[in-house]
């Protein structure tokens, strides 16, 4: 006569579900971190594109700061409502500020 016993600690039913329940919160935090980081990167790239457009305008000889600032703001895609562009010029002759 063969006796089969299934001890409580030897039963492996549901182990995968428990492991998944332990790992799922970590995976969710990683996913949210990636999404937040991606949002920051795309916002930064969008802002830099607007600033680069304004810098190219200045390098091509634009002397009207209000126009250059307006171009920078209009080139900034998905600009937040409180997003601002400040333009300042420094003229130098060699290492001397003029």
C-alpha positions in Angstrom: 0.0 0.0 0.0 1.4 3.3 -1.1 0.8 6.4 1.0 0.8 9.8 -0.6 1.2 12.8 1.6 1.3 16.4 0.5 2.8 18.5 3.2 1.8 22.1 3.4 5.3 23.4 2.9 5.9 21.1 -0.1 2.9 22.4 -2.1 4.0 24.7 -4.8 0.6 25.7 -6.2 0.3 29.5 -6.5 4.0 30.2 -6.2 4.0 32.1 -9.5 1.0 34.2 -8.4 2.8 35.2 -5.2 6.0 36.0 -7.0 4.1 38.1 -9.5 2.3 39.9 -6.7 5.7 40.8 -5.1 7.3 42.0 -8.3 4.3 43.9 -9.8 4.6 47.0 -7.6 8.3 47.3 -8.6 7.5 47.0 -12.3 4.8 49.6 -12.0 7.2 52.1 -10.3 9.8 51.4 -13.0 7.2 52.1 -15.7 6.1 55.3 -14.1 9.7 56.4 -13.7 10.3 55.8 -17.4 7.2 57.7 -18.4 8.1 60.6 -16.2 11.6 60.7 -17.5 10.4 60.5 -21.1 8.1 63.4 -20.5 10.9 65.5 -19.1 13.2 64.7 -22.0 10.6 65.6 -24.7 9.8 68.9 -22.9 13.4 69.7 -22.7 14.0 68.9 -26.4 11.0 71.0 -27.4 12.3 74.0 -25.3 15.7 73.7 -26.8 14.3 73.7 -30.3 12.7 77.1 -29.6 15.9 78.5 -28.1 17.9 77.2 -31.0 15.6 78.8 -33.5 16.0 82.2 -31.7 19.8 81.7 -31.5 19.9 81.1 -35.2 17.9 84.3 -35.7 20.4 86.3 -33.6 23.3 84.8 -35.4 21.8 85.8 -38.7 21.8 89.4 -37.6 18.4 90.1 -35.9 18.7 93.3 -33.8 15.2 93.5 -32.4 15.0 91.5 -29.2 11.2 91.5 -28.9 11.0 89.8 -32.3 13.6 87.3 -31.4 11.9 86.5 -28.1 8.5 86.1 -29.9 10.1 83.7 -32.4 11.6 81.6 -29.6 8.2 81.4 -27.8 6.3 80.6 -31.0 8.9 77.8 -31.9 8.5 76.2 -28.4 6.0 73.4 -29.0 3.8 72.4 -26.1 5.0 75.3 -24.1 3.6 75.4 -20.5 1.4 78.4 -19.7 4.1 79.8 -17.4 7.0 79.1 -19.8 9.0 82.2 -20.6 12.0 83.1 -22.8 14.4 85.7 -21.5 16.8 87.3 -24.0 20.0 89.0 -22.9 22.9 90.1 -25.0 26.6 90.5 -24.0 28.9 92.1 -26.4 32.6 91.3 -26.1 35.7 92.5 -27.8 38.2 89.7 -27.1 37.8 89.0 -23.4 36.5 92.5 -22.5 32.7 93.0 -22.2 31.7 96.1 -24.1 
